């Protein structure tokens, strides 16, 4: 009888540990996706700053809905001509970054 209780206790411990492992895996994957998104935002910011030096590139605060970056388009006199909302998205091609409006 005591032996059976020990086995049940051990089985329950294993079940709980497996549940915890699965929970930690999910959290790890979510953190990885978030980090990947932040890196993509930084890459897009750098790309825009290099390729559009007259424009103002403004990052949007984390957690706000919509664009991740606002590009204020300016002419050669520094006058604002418009704004473009940028949001990077993942491309499965290594080294490739695309943006969506």
Secondary structure as the mmCIF struct_conf table of DSSP 4:
data_model
#
loop_
_struct_conf.conf_type_id
_struct_conf.id
_struct_conf.beg_label_comp_id
_struct_conf.beg_label_asym_id
_struct_conf.beg_label_seq_id
_struct_conf.end_label_comp_id
_struct_conf.end_label_asym_id
_struct_conf.end_label_seq_id
HELX_RH_AL_P HELX_RH_AL_P1 UNK A 2 UNK A 51
TURN_TY1_P TURN_TY1_P1 UNK A 53 UNK A 54
BEND BEND1 UNK A 55 UNK A 55
STRN STRN1 UNK A 56 UNK A 59
HELX_LH_PP_P HELX_LH_PP_P1 UNK A 60 UNK A 61
TURN_TY1_P TURN_TY1_P2 UNK A 62 UNK A 63
BEND BEND2 UNK A 65 UNK A 66
BEND BEND3 UNK A 68 UNK A 68
STRN STRN2 UNK A 69 UNK A 74
TURN_TY1_P TURN_TY1_P3 UNK A 76 UNK A 77
BEND BEND4 UNK A 78 UNK A 78
STRN STRN3 UNK A 80 UNK A 89
BEND BEND5 UNK A 92 UNK A 93
TURN_TY1_P TURN_TY1_P4 UNK A 94 UNK A 95
STRN STRN4 UNK A 98 UNK A 100
#
